[in-house]
Amino acid sequence: MAHYSINIDDQRRLVLVDVSGKIVKTEGEKIISEARTLAGERSYDVIYDMRGSYSAVQISDWFRMPRNLAVFKSSKARLVKAAIVVSEDDRSLEQYRFFETVSKNLGFAFSIFFSFDEAVEWLSGSTRREILDGSSDTVNR
């Protein structure tokens, strides 16, 4: 069973999610939905710290999640950037990489990092909101 906390960092305009333990599909969906809803309401981005957890979610569920969860269907869904922080030897890394590819293919900004600071730096770069509304003409990667 996973344990998680969700905190708002108003200074950095981030929703911070810290997860530990075994994640199953229903918990993963709940965590993603809560975090992305909070981020969308505030025009913030999300960072998931998964270094203390591991996934028991089936690969097919990772494929369906960004297609089926209501939080990905909102008008603000593609404006939210999301970063996941994992350890380099994370046993769920390939699942997260698959989810990253699926998400990007659907137009969502999602990246994996091994460093929390690098994730924050990526999230604090030019946002999808700035790119889509024309207030920025650069994309930081």
Contacts in CASP RR format, 6 or more apart in sequence:
PFRMAT RR
TARGET T0000
AUTHOR 0000-0000-0000
METHOD contacts of the structure
MODEL  1
MAHYSINIDDQRRLVLVDVSGKIVKTEGEKIISEARTLAGERSYDVIYDM
RGSYSAVQISDWFRMPRNLAVFKSSKARLVKAAIVVSEDDRSLEQYRFFE
TVSKNLGFAFSIFFSFDEAVEWLSGSTRREILDGSSDTVNR
1 21 0 8 1.000
1 22 0 8 1.000
1 24 0 8 1.000
1 27 0 8 1.000
2 19 0 8 1.000
2 20 0 8 1.000
2 21 0 8 1.000
2 22 0 8 1.000
2 23 0 8 1.000
2 24 0 8 1.000
2 27 0 8 1.000
2 28 0 8 1.000
2 31 0 8 1.000
2 53 0 8 1.000
3 19 0 8 1.000
3 20 0 8 1.000
3 21 0 8 1.000
4 17 0 8 1.000
4 18 0 8 1.000
4 19 0 8 1.000
4 20 0 8 1.000
4 27 0 8 1.000
4 31 0 8 1.000
5 17 0 8 1.000
5 18 0 8 1.000
6 15 0 8 1.000
6 16 0 8 1.000
6 17 0 8 1.000
6 31 0 8 1.000
6 34 0 8 1.000
6 35 0 8 1.000
6 38 0 8 1.000
7 15 0 8 1.000
7 16 0 8 1.000
7 18 0 8 1.000
8 14 0 8 1.000
8 15 0 8 1.000
8 16 0 8 1.000
8 38 0 8 1.000
8 42 0 8 1.000
8 44 0 8 1.000
9 15 0 8 1.000
9 16 0 8 1.000
12 120 0 8 1.000
12 123 0 8 1.000
12 124 0 8 1.000
13 42 0 8 1.000
13 43 0 8 1.000
13 44 0 8 1.000
13 45 0 8 1.000
14 44 0 8 1.000
14 45 0 8 1.000
14 46 0 8 1.000
14 47 0 8 1.000
14 120 0 8 1.000
14 123 0 8 1.000
15 35 0 8 1.000
15 38 0 8 1.000
15 39 0 8 1.000
15 42 0 8 1.000
15 44 0 8 1.000
15 45 0 8 1.000
15 46 0 8 1.000
15 47 0 8 1.000
16 47 0 8 1.000
16 49 0 8 1.000
17 31 0 8 1.000
17 35 0 8 1.000
17 46 0 8 1.000
17 47 0 8 1.000
17 48 0 8 1.000
17 49 0 8 1.000
18 49 0 8 1.000
19 31 0 8 1.000
19 48 0 8 1.000
19 49 0 8 1.000
19 50 0 8 1.000
19 52 0 8 1.000
19 53 0 8 1.000
20 52 0 8 1.000
20 53 0 8 1.000
21 52 0 8 1.000
21 53 0 8 1.000
21 54 0 8 1.000
22 53 0 8 1.000
22 54 0 8 1.000
22 55 0 8 1.000
22 56 0 8 1.000
23 31 0 8 1.000
23 53 0 8 1.000
23 54 0 8 1.000
23 55 0 8 1.000
23 56 0 8 1.000
23 57 0 8 1.000
24 56 0 8 1.000
24 57 0 8 1.000
25 57 0 8 1.000
25 58 0 8 1.000
25 61 0 8 1.000
28 57 0 8 1.000
29 65 0 8 1.000
29 69 0 8 1.000
31 48 0 8 1.000
32 65 0 8 1.000
32 69 0 8 1.000
32 71 0 8 1.000
33 69 0 8 1.000
33 70 0 8 1.000
33 71 0 8 1.000
35 46 0 8 1.000
35 48 0 8 1.000
35 82 0 8 1.000
36 46 0 8 1.000
36 71 0 8 1.000
36 72 0 8 1.000
36 77 0 8 1.000
36 80 0 8 1.000
36 82 0 8 1.000
37 71 0 8 1.000
38 44 0 8 1.000
39 45 0 8 1.000
39 46 0 8 1.000
39 80 0 8 1.000
39 82 0 8 1.000
40 74 0 8 1.000
40 76 0 8 1.000
40 77 0 8 1.000
40 79 0 8 1.000
40 80 0 8 1.000
43 76 0 8 1.000
43 79 0 8 1.000
43 129 0 8 1.000
44 80 0 8 1.000
45 80 0 8 1.000
45 81 0 8 1.000
45 82 0 8 1.000
45 83 0 8 1.000
45 123 0 8 1.000
45 127 0 8 1.000
46 80 0 8 1.000
46 81 0 8 1.000
46 82 0 8 1.000
46 83 0 8 1.000
47 82 0 8 1.000
47 83 0 8 1.000
47 84 0 8 1.000
47 85 0 8 1.000
47 116 0 8 1.000
47 119 0 8 1.000
47 120 0 8 1.000
47 123 0 8 1.000
48 82 0 8 1.000
48 83 0 8 1.000
48 84 0 8 1.000
48 85 0 8 1.000
49 85 0 8 1.000
49 116 0 8 1.000
50 84 0 8 1.000
50 85 0 8 1.000
50 86 0 8 1.000
50 90 0 8 1.000
50 92 0 8 1.000
50 96 0 8 1.000
51 85 0 8 1.000
51 86 0 8 1.000
51 87 0 8 1.000
51 90 0 8 1.000
53 92 0 8 1.000
54 90 0 8 1.000
54 91 0 8 1.000
54 92 0 8 1.000
55 92 0 8 1.000
55 95 0 8 1.000
55 96 0 8 1.000
57 95 0 8 1.000
59 95 0 8 1.000
59 98 0 8 1.000
62 95 0 8 1.000
62 98 0 8 1.000
62 99 0 8 1.000
62 102 0 8 1.000
63 98 0 8 1.000
63 102 0 8 1.000
65 72 0 8 1.000
65 99 0 8 1.000
66 72 0 8 1.000
66 99 0 8 1.000
66 102 0 8 1.000
66 103 0 8 1.000
66 106 0 8 1.000
66 108 0 8 1.000
67 106 0 8 1.000
71 77 0 8 1.000
72 106 0 8 1.000
72 108 0 8 1.000
77 108 0 8 1.000
78 107 0 8 1.000
78 108 0 8 1.000
78 109 0 8 1.000
78 128 0 8 1.000
78 132 0 8 1.000
79 127 0 8 1.000
79 128 0 8 1.000
79 129 0 8 1.000
79 132 0 8 1.000
80 108 0 8 1.000
80 109 0 8 1.000
80 128 0 8 1.000
81 109 0 8 1.000
81 110 0 8 1.000
81 122 0 8 1.000
81 123 0 8 1.000
81 127 0 8 1.000
81 128 0 8 1.000
82 103 0 8 1.000
82 108 0 8 1.000
82 109 0 8 1.000
82 110 0 8 1.000
82 111 0 8 1.000
83 110 0 8 1.000
83 111 0 8 1.000
83 112 0 8 1.000
83 113 0 8 1.000
83 119 0 8 1.000
83 120 0 8 1.000
83 122 0 8 1.000
83 123 0 8 1.000
84 96 0 8 1.000
84 100 0 8 1.000
84 110 0 8 1.000
84 111 0 8 1.000
84 112 0 8 1.000
84 113 0 8 1.000
84 119 0 8 1.000
85 112 0 8 1.000
85 113 0 8 1.000
85 114 0 8 1.000
85 115 0 8 1.000
85 116 0 8 1.000
85 119 0 8 1.000
86 92 0 8 1.000
86 93 0 8 1.000
86 96 0 8 1.000
86 112 0 8 1.000
86 113 0 8 1.000
86 114 0 8 1.000
87 114 0 8 1.000
88 114 0 8 1.000
90 96 0 8 1.000
93 112 0 8 1.000
96 112 0 8 1.000
97 112 0 8 1.000
99 110 0 8 1.000
100 110 0 8 1.000
100 111 0 8 1.000
100 112 0 8 1.000
103 110 0 8 1.000
104 110 0 8 1.000
109 128 0 8 1.000
111 119 0 8 1.000
111 122 0 8 1.000
113 119 0 8 1.000
113 122 0 8 1.000
122 140 0 8 1.000
122 141 0 8 1.000
125 140 0 8 1.000
126 136 0 8 1.000
126 138 0 8 1.000
126 139 0 8 1.000
126 140 0 8 1.000
127 136 0 8 1.000
129 135 0 8 1.000
130 136 0 8 1.000
131 137 0 8 1.000
131 139 0 8 1.000
END
